[in-house]
C-alpha cells in the first residue's frame, strides 16, 4: 500500500474508532505533586515552616517529572514498528507528536501534554489502527519529561486572581544543559542534554533562548585558553545563549540584573518564541528570578513559594520556604514600595530599568485572560 492510501486508511480507522470512544480524564501531576498541591496552602506572613518534606517520598519514578498517560493494547505478534500519533483537539493536520517504537510491547506512554487540553491519539502498525482514543488533561503544574534534564517545568498554569493564570509554553525553568568537566577535562564544557531532549526543547517546545545564570567557575571556563568560552547553546544554531550572572535568592540584591533578564525574556516572547532559564540546579537563582516574574504577573504568595519548593522533588535536594534564600530574600523584595507584593515587585523591576510599557507588554503576553 502506498503512503497516501495508508494515511487515508489510518484516518478512516481513526474517525470510526473515535466515534465510539469516550473521553478519558487524566491528571498530569504525579501523585506526590498532586498531594502537595491538594493539601498545602501557606500563609503570607509566616515563613517558619515548610510542608514539602512530607511529600518527598522515595518512589520508583522521578518526582520532578509528570504523570504520563499509558495506552494499553494487544502486543503485536511480529516485531513490527508501532506508530503513535497525538493531535491536540480533533485529528486534523500534522500531529503534535508522531513517532515509532519497537513492536515488543503492549503499552506506550504519552508525555509532555498540557493541562486543560483535549487530545486524540492513534496507535497503528502499518495501515492497521490498533488503538484510538480521546484524552482530556488536568493538573495545576506542567512538569516536563526530559530524562537528561532535571527540575524541568513550565511556568504556565500558576493561578492569577481575576484571570485563568499564566499561559503555558512561554517560559520554562530547569537545571543546566552543560556542565564543567573534571580532571583532564576540567577546562572543557560538556553537553549534558541529550539529542532527544534537544529535539523536544527546540522542536516541540519552541525554545529559542537559553538564559544561564551561572558564574564563570561553574561554566567550565579557563580564561587563559583563547576562545574557551560559552557563547552557544546546545539547542541549535537558531537559538541564542545568554549568560547573565545573578546571585541566589537571599543575595539577589547584590546585582541589578533582574531587569536585564526580564528584557531578554520579553525579546523572545515578542517573537513568539519560548525561553529556558536556568542556573546549575534551576533552584536558587532560577527560583528567585521565576518568583519575581510570577509575582509580577500577580501569582499569590503561597503559590510562588510552592513553585519554589518543587525543586525538592529533583536530584538537587531540598528547597524549603523556611530556608535562607526565602527568609532573607523575600523581606528584601517586600522592602520595595507598594501596597501589594505585586506592586513591590513592579517597583523592583522599574528600579532596574524596566519600563511601565514593558511590564504591561509582559503581562499581556503571559496572562491567560
C-alpha positions as CSV (number, residue, x, y, z in Angstrom):
1,X,0.0,0.0,0.0
2,X,1.4,3.4,-0.9
3,X,1.9,6.2,1.6
4,X,-1.2,8.2,0.6
5,X,-3.5,5.2,0.8
6,X,-2.0,4.2,4.1
7,X,-2.6,7.6,5.5
8,X,-6.2,7.6,4.3
9,X,-6.8,4.1,5.8
10,X,-5.5,5.2,9.1
11,X,-7.6,8.4,9.0
12,X,-10.8,6.4,8.3
13,X,-10.0,3.9,11.1
14,X,-9.3,6.8,13.5
15,X,-12.6,8.5,12.6
16,X,-14.6,5.3,13.1
17,X,-12.9,4.5,16.3
18,X,-13.2,8.0,17.7
19,X,-17.0,7.9,17.1
20,X,-17.2,5.1,19.6
21,X,-14.5,6.4,22.1
22,X,-15.3,8.2,25.3
23,X,-13.1,11.0,26.6
24,X,-10.8,9.9,29.4
25,X,-9.7,12.4,32.0
26,X,-6.1,12.2,33.0
27,X,-4.2,14.3,35.7
28,X,-0.7,15.1,34.6
29,X,0.6,15.6,38.1
30,X,2.5,12.7,39.7
31,X,0.9,11.6,43.0
32,X,3.4,13.5,45.2
33,X,3.0,16.8,43.4
34,X,-0.8,16.3,43.4
35,X,-0.8,15.6,47.1
36,X,1.3,18.7,47.8
37,X,-0.9,21.0,45.8
38,X,-4.2,19.4,47.1
39,X,-3.3,19.7,50.7
40,X,-0.9,22.7,51.2
41,X,-1.7,26.4,51.4
42,X,0.9,28.7,53.1
43,X,0.2,32.0,54.9
44,X,1.9,35.1,53.6
45,X,3.3,36.2,57.0
46,X,4.8,33.1,58.5
47,X,8.0,31.6,56.9
48,X,8.9,29.5,59.9
49,X,7.9,26.1,58.5
50,X,7.6,24.0,55.3
51,X,5.4,21.1,54.3
52,X,7.3,19.8,51.3
53,X,9.2,17.1,53.1
54,X,6.0,15.2,53.8
55,X,5.6,14.6,50.1
56,X,9.2,13.9,49.1
57,X,8.9,10.1,49.4
58,X,11.1,7.7,47.6
59,X,9.2,6.3,44.6
60,X,10.1,4.1,41.6
61,X,9.8,7.1,39.3
62,X,11.3,10.6,39.2
63,X,9.2,13.1,41.3
64,X,10.3,16.0,39.1
65,X,8.5,14.6,36.1
66,X,4.8,14.5,35.0
67,X,2.5,11.5,35.2
68,X,2.2,10.0,31.7
69,X,-0.9,8.7,30.0
70,X,-0.5,5.0,29.3
71,X,-2.2,3.3,26.3
72,X,-2.6,-0.4,26.5
73,X,-3.2,-2.8,23.6
74,X,-2.6,-6.4,22.4
75,X,1.1,-7.0,21.8
76,X,1.8,-7.5,18.1
77,X,2.8,-11.0,17.1
78,X,5.7,-9.8,15.0
79,X,8.4,-7.3,15.9
80,X,6.9,-4.6,13.8
81,X,7.2,-0.9,14.4
82,X,4.4,0.7,16.3
83,X,3.5,4.3,15.4
84,X,2.0,6.7,17.9
85,X,0.3,9.9,16.8
86,X,-1.2,12.6,19.0
87,X,-3.3,15.6,18.0
88,X,-4.5,18.5,20.1
89,X,-8.2,18.6,19.6
90,X,-9.6,16.6,16.7
91,X,-7.4,14.6,14.3
92,X,-6.5,17.1,11.7
93,X,-3.3,18.2,10.1
94,X,0.1,17.5,11.4
95,X,0.2,15.5,14.7
96,X,1.5,17.2,17.8
97,X,3.5,14.0,18.4
98,X,4.4,11.4,15.8
99,X,7.0,8.7,16.5
100,X,7.7,5.0,16.2
101,X,8.8,2.4,18.8
102,X,9.8,-1.3,18.6
103,X,6.9,-3.7,18.4
104,X,7.7,-5.9,21.5
105,X,5.4,-4.0,23.8
106,X,1.7,-3.9,24.8
107,X,1.7,-0.4,26.2
108,X,3.0,3.1,25.3
109,X,3.2,6.3,27.3
110,X,2.4,9.8,26.1
111,X,4.4,12.5,27.8
112,X,4.6,16.3,27.9
113,X,1.0,17.2,27.3
114,X,-0.5,20.4,28.6
115,X,-3.2,20.6,31.3
116,X,-6.6,21.7,30.3
117,X,-6.5,20.4,26.8
118,X,-8.3,17.7,24.8
119,X,-6.2,15.3,22.7
120,X,-6.9,12.5,20.3
121,X,-4.4,9.7,19.7
122,X,-3.9,6.8,17.3
123,X,-1.7,3.7,17.7
124,X,-1.1,1.9,14.5
125,X,1.0,-0.8,12.7
126,X,1.3,-0.1,9.0
127,X,-2.2,0.7,7.8
128,X,-3.9,-1.0,10.8
129,X,-5.2,1.1,13.6
130,X,-4.9,-0.9,16.8
131,X,-6.0,1.7,19.4
132,X,-7.7,5.1,19.2
133,X,-8.9,7.4,22.0
134,X,-9.7,10.8,23.4
135,X,-8.0,12.4,26.3
136,X,-8.8,15.4,28.5
137,X,-5.9,16.6,30.6
138,X,-6.0,18.1,34.1
139,X,-3.4,19.4,36.6
140,X,-2.0,22.6,38.1
141,X,1.6,22.1,37.3
142,X,3.2,21.1,34.0
143,X,6.4,19.3,34.6
144,X,8.4,18.2,31.6
145,X,9.7,14.7,30.8
146,X,13.3,15.1,29.5
147,X,15.4,12.4,31.0
148,X,18.8,14.2,30.6
149,X,17.5,17.5,32.2
150,X,16.4,17.8,35.8
151,X,13.9,20.0,37.6
152,X,12.3,21.0,34.3
153,X,8.9,22.7,34.3
154,X,6.7,25.2,32.6
155,X,5.8,28.4,34.5
156,X,2.3,28.1,32.8
157,X,-0.7,27.2,34.9
158,X,0.1,29.2,38.0
159,X,-3.1,31.0,39.2
160,X,-3.7,34.7,38.9
161,X,-6.8,36.2,40.7
162,X,-9.2,37.6,38.1
163,X,-7.6,35.6,35.2
164,X,-7.2,32.0,34.1
165,X,-3.5,32.1,35.0
166,X,-0.1,32.1,33.4
167,X,0.0,30.9,29.8
168,X,1.7,27.6,29.0
169,X,4.6,27.2,26.6
170,X,6.2,30.6,27.1
171,X,8.8,30.3,29.9
172,X,10.5,27.1,31.1
173,X,12.8,26.7,34.1
174,X,15.2,23.9,35.0
175,X,18.7,22.6,35.6
176,X,21.8,23.1,33.5
177,X,22.2,21.8,29.9
178,X,26.0,21.7,30.1
179,X,28.5,21.2,32.9
180,X,32.1,21.7,33.8
181,X,34.4,18.8,33.1
182,X,36.6,17.2,35.7
183,X,40.3,16.1,35.9
184,X,41.8,16.1,32.4
185,X,38.6,17.7,31.1
186,X,38.5,20.5,33.7
187,X,38.8,23.2,31.1
188,X,36.0,21.8,28.9
189,X,32.3,22.4,28.6
190,X,30.4,19.0,28.5
191,X,27.0,18.8,26.9
192,X,24.5,17.2,29.3
193,X,21.3,17.5,27.4
194,X,20.7,14.5,25.0
195,X,19.9,14.8,21.3
196,X,16.4,13.5,22.0
197,X,15.8,16.2,24.6
198,X,17.3,18.9,22.4
199,X,14.7,17.9,19.8
200,X,12.0,18.1,22.5
201,X,13.1,21.6,23.7
202,X,13.8,23.0,20.2
203,X,11.1,21.4,18.0
204,X,8.3,20.6,20.4
205,X,8.6,23.3,23.0
206,X,9.8,26.0,20.6
207,X,12.6,27.2,22.9
208,X,14.9,29.7,21.2
209,X,16.5,31.5,24.1
210,X,18.7,29.9,26.8
211,X,19.3,32.3,29.7
212,X,22.1,30.9,32.0
213,X,22.6,32.4,35.5
214,X,25.8,30.5,36.3
215,X,29.2,32.2,37.2
216,X,32.4,31.5,35.3
217,X,33.8,28.8,37.8
218,X,30.6,26.8,37.2
219,X,30.7,27.1,33.4
220,X,33.9,25.1,32.7
221,X,35.8,28.2,31.6
222,X,39.5,28.9,31.7
223,X,40.3,32.5,30.7
224,X,44.0,31.5,30.0
225,X,42.8,29.5,27.0
226,X,42.0,31.7,24.0
227,X,38.4,31.2,22.8
228,X,37.5,28.9,25.7
229,X,34.1,30.5,26.3
230,X,30.5,29.6,26.2
231,X,28.8,31.6,23.5
232,X,26.5,28.9,22.2
233,X,23.6,26.8,23.3
234,X,23.2,23.1,22.6
235,X,19.6,23.9,21.5
236,X,20.7,24.7,18.0
237,X,22.2,27.4,15.7
238,X,18.9,29.4,15.6
239,X,18.7,29.6,19.4
240,X,20.5,32.3,21.4
241,X,22.6,31.8,24.5
242,X,22.8,34.5,27.2
243,X,25.0,34.4,30.3
244,X,23.5,36.8,32.9
245,X,25.2,36.1,36.2
246,X,22.7,36.7,39.0
247,X,23.0,35.8,42.7
248,X,21.0,33.4,44.8
249,X,17.6,34.3,46.4
250,X,19.0,35.5,49.7
251,X,21.6,37.6,48.0
252,X,19.7,38.7,44.9
253,X,20.2,42.4,45.8
254,X,23.9,42.1,45.2
255,X,23.3,42.7,41.5
256,X,20.9,44.7,39.4
257,X,20.4,42.3,36.6
258,X,16.9,41.0,37.0
259,X,15.6,43.8,34.8
260,X,18.0,42.7,32.1
261,X,16.8,39.1,32.4
262,X,13.2,40.3,32.0
263,X,14.0,42.4,28.9
264,X,15.8,39.3,27.4
265,X,12.8,37.1,28.1
266,X,10.4,39.7,26.6
267,X,12.6,39.9,23.4
268,X,11.8,36.3,22.7
269,X,8.2,36.4,23.8
270,X,7.6,39.2,21.3
271,X,8.9,36.9,18.6
272,X,6.6,34.1,19.6
273,X,9.5,32.1,21.0
274,X,9.8,30.3,24.3
275,X,12.7,30.7,26.7
276,X,14.5,28.4,29.1
277,X,16.0,29.9,32.3
278,X,18.4,28.0,34.5
279,X,21.5,28.0,36.7
280,X,23.0,24.7,37.9
281,X,20.0,23.2,39.6
282,X,17.3,25.6,38.5
283,X,16.7,26.1,42.2
284,X,18.0,29.2,43.9
285,X,19.0,31.8,41.4
286,X,16.4,30.5,39.0
287,X,13.9,30.1,41.8
288,X,14.2,33.8,42.8
289,X,14.1,35.0,39.2
290,X,11.0,32.9,38.4
291,X,9.4,34.0,41.7
292,X,9.9,37.7,40.6
293,X,8.4,37.1,37.2
294,X,5.5,35.1,38.5
295,X,4.8,37.7,41.2
296,X,5.0,40.5,38.6
297,X,2.1,38.7,36.9
298,X,0.1,38.6,40.1
299,X,0.5,35.0,41.3
300,X,-0.4,34.8,45.0
301,X,2.5,34.5,47.5
302,X,1.6,31.0,48.7
303,X,1.7,29.7,45.1
304,X,5.0,31.4,44.5
305,X,6.6,29.6,47.4
306,X,5.1,26.2,46.4
307,X,6.6,26.5,42.9
308,X,9.9,27.4,44.5
309,X,9.7,24.3,46.7
310,X,9.0,21.9,43.8
311,X,12.8,21.7,43.3
312,X,12.8,19.4,46.3
313,X,11.4,16.7,44.1
314,X,14.5,16.8,41.9
315,X,18.1,15.4,42.3
316,X,19.2,18.8,43.6
317,X,17.7,18.3,47.1
318,X,15.5,20.2,49.5
319,X,14.5,23.8,48.8
320,X,12.2,25.0,51.6
321,X,10.4,28.2,52.1
322,X,11.9,28.4,55.6
323,X,15.4,28.2,54.2
324,X,17.9,31.0,53.9
325,X,17.1,32.1,50.3
326,X,13.4,32.8,51.0
327,X,13.6,34.0,54.7
328,X,16.3,36.5,53.6
329,X,15.3,37.2,50.0
330,X,11.5,37.8,50.4
331,X,12.0,40.6,53.1
332,X,14.3,42.4,50.6
333,X,11.6,42.2,48.0
334,X,9.0,43.4,50.4
335,X,11.1,46.4,51.3
336,X,10.2,48.0,48.0
337,X,7.3,50.4,47.9
338,X,3.8,49.2,47.2
339,X,0.6,48.0,48.9
340,X,0.8,44.5,47.5
341,X,3.6,42.1,46.7
342,X,2.9,42.5,43.0
343,X,3.3,46.3,43.3
344,X,6.6,45.9,45.2
345,X,7.9,43.6,42.6
346,X,6.9,46.0,39.8
347,X,8.9,48.7,41.6
348,X,11.8,46.4,41.9
349,X,11.9,45.9,38.1
350,X,11.3,49.6,37.5
351,X,14.3,50.4,39.6
352,X,16.4,48.1,37.3
353,X,15.4,49.9,34.1
354,X,12.3,48.0,33.0
355,X,9.7,50.5,31.7
356,X,6.0,50.5,32.6
357,X,5.3,49.8,28.9
358,X,7.5,46.7,29.1
359,X,5.8,45.5,32.2
360,X,2.4,45.9,30.6
361,X,3.5,44.1,27.5
362,X,4.9,41.2,29.6
363,X,1.6,40.9,31.3
364,X,-0.3,41.0,28.1
365,X,1.7,38.2,26.5
366,X,1.9,36.0,29.6
367,X,-1.6,36.2,31.3
368,X,-4.4,34.0,30.1
369,X,-7.5,36.2,30.5
